[in-house]
Amino acid sequence: MYKFFSRQLSRIVMATLLVGITGLAANAQDQAADEKVVTLKPETVKQAKFIDFGTELGVSLGAINDLGQKIDAARLAADPIELLLSAELLSAAESLSGKQASLTSSALQEEAVTLAENRGNPTEIATAAKLLGGDLGDKIMKVAKAAAEKMPKEGDATKDLDGDLYIDNRSNHDEVHVYVNGREIGHVEGHSVGTFHVHSAHYLEARDHEGHRWNDHIVGHQHRWVFRLDPPHPHHFPW
């Protein structure tokens, strides 16, 4: 009798283990099927702090002495309004000198407008339109109105990432700033992986403090997305 119950108990334990293992394998397969892995190579963006606007424009103006630092700070803060204000100051200096520096006001305006559109904040986009004025301002104001109409409502289905975003920073440089839809969500140290839970994410960007940038669009409805950031210099791979 004892042997009979021992055999029955062994069968029950084995069956339970088998069901558990099968369930874990199925969950792993589902997770793998739902996971998207993308490897991004960096692009180099010239840091504005290295531009001597006064010398390049031939203008002696105290207000532009630290313009480069202000532009870089606005980029890291993902602040389109500060970028546009810097563009306005640069535009005025260009008008005075009749010259252009290696970073122009028009290029800075375009960068600011793109950032505002990625952030999707109707108020920010409308403010950008007012700052720009003219035909371009009118065009951007239409974008602001469209953004207001597209603001997600409760219960709306999304076509982007709703779930976990993994940032695999393979560089041994300092931290990278991570942005989703033009908004900073955190930092990831070198040779580290950061995990963020996000909603309605459609555009990713990461920046370091040395002028390198990684960016990509998230396409399709996803729940797990892994971005592997290749280092700026090949010999800095961690393996």
Secondary structure, 3 states (H helix, E strand, C coil): CHHHHHHHHHHHHHHHHHHHHHHHHHHHHHHHHHEEEEEECCEECCCHHHCCHHHHHCCCCHHHCCHHHHHHHHHHCCCHHHHHHHHHHHHHHHHHHCCCCCCCHHHHHHHHHHHHHHHCCHHHHHHHHHHHCHHHHHHHHHHHHHHHHCCCCCCCCCCCEEEEEEEEECCCCCCEEEEECCEEEEEECCCEEEEEEEEEECEEEEECCCCEEEEEECCCCEEEEEEEECCCCHHHCCC
